[in-house]
Amino acid sequence: MATVEIRGLTHRYAGTASAALRHVDLVLDGGLTVLAGSSGSGKSTLLRVFNGLVPHFHGGRISGHATVAGSDVLHTPTRRLARGVSFVFQDPETQFMGGSVEREVAFALENLCVPRGEMIDRVDHALDAAGATHLRRRAVAALSGGERQRVAVAAALAMQPALLVLDEPTSQLDAAAAASLVVLARRSADEGTTVVVAEHRLEHLLGVADSLMVLDHGELDGPAPPSHLAGRLAAPPQVVRLGMSAAWLPLPLRTEEVRARLRGLRPLPAPAPRLRDAAWTLSGVSVTAAGPRGAPLLESVDVAGGVGEVIVLMGPNGGGKTTLLRVIAGLLPPLTGTVERSGERCAYLPQNPMAMLHRPTVRDELELTLRHVRSADRAVAAELLARLGLTSHAERSPRDLSSGERQRAAIAAVLCGSPAVALLDEPTRGMDGDSRAALCGVVRRLAARGTSVVLATHDPELAADVADRVLEVAFGAVRELGPPRRALSGSSPYATQLGGLLELGPVTVEEALACV
């Protein structure tokens, strides 16, 4: 029997006019399958069918047939389905129950009364496989977003499921951790687990996946070999976009496949630095973790950002990017050193948008900001809603939105007051390609109006599109990497797919096409 067998499945949430899934037919039996699609296309709904959250928890009207791990989804309670299906949600912090990492990974095993010796072995193996062994004794609450994602994956693996479902698992991971997670997913599939990964960041996945599925307005295309369906992606990776522009068939999925086809690729001159007035300055700043033996989070940092400049922070999970943003924002006082900031308003977007969204509607969130900012322009607020695709969601509750929509709502709420300094922590989390492009436009317009933007991300393509310069934040130190063509090319650990072809070479599709 196949691990997943779905026939003619249609689902409509209560109170909605259109179906979230339409006549879905799907058979999965082993292997690594990637599920792609724009925000609101139905990806999360389909994944929640696998573990019974749709329809048993979310309700709505459903028809058709679905069998997962030998159980009829429509007639099996979720507590039974959970024994064969392990699920890692988009927001892993919402599924944590244990105080420490070790207890969190063991939590589900304890509830299933797994013998202690076996439990210890399974926890050890899962932590090692997820690259989280060093986090074992840490408190979950003290972890970075990327570290929490690894712990959630470890907890899922400890269940030894027939079906492993990962919803946006690399959204908060640095490049090395994302690559490790893909290796982990591939290894799990090779060992007999059926693995389904829903993602917007596909550069690591397409080249190793067995199959690709694309959802569009609830209608499923595939599964099929990735090269067959890559052209249907709304936001394909750089090498796929380049192949589509150059009419290459089959479409390339890896950087290595592009290297042999490009001739005449040459380095590009780095743009000359611009002299700017300082919008904020950190001088000799040091920060340590709480407690008498707190580890250094930042040490003797000297860095500044200019008026109208976009700075992108990159670096490993837990390296100090969020700490640096919080120091600039004035939310975390330094142990030593000084922080100076010009302008009357600093806007800060945390990693988790729900930490700041608490008003009844999206429009109310923006109104709250506008009431507290004397120089706020309501026309700018309306423009932000439109550019971020939120006009039709303005009267909805933020809690009723998808993860990507909530992220956009939070961005609109913090930026609508035209801040002097804008600090954005992982702003593309959960965003599809269109939303990401809209964010890039918003960031450029903010900078053009004189806002100093500092943006922390693990997405090198985002950095290539918006950065004036890139800073590495790692192990308590901040290091200047320079403009994108220097920071994101060649052997840099932050190189884009195309940037990896050549030192000081093109780092975007547009630059590559112009160079050939």
Beta strands, then each sheet from edge to edge (+ up, - down):
strand 1: 4-12
strand 2: 21-28
strand 3: 32-36
strand 4: 61-68
strand 5: 71-72
strand 6: 85-88
strand 7: 163-167
strand 8: 194-198
strand 9: 211-216
strand 10: 219-224
strand 11: 278-288
strand 12: 296-306
strand 13: 310-314
strand 14: 336-341
strand 15: 346-349
strand 16: 421-425
strand 17: 452-456
strand 18: 469-474
strand 19: 477-482
sheet 1: 2+ 1- 4+ 5-
sheet 2: 6+ 7+ 8+ 3+ 9+ 10-
sheet 3: 12+ 11- 14+
sheet 4: 15+ 16+ 17+ 13+ 18+ 19-
end
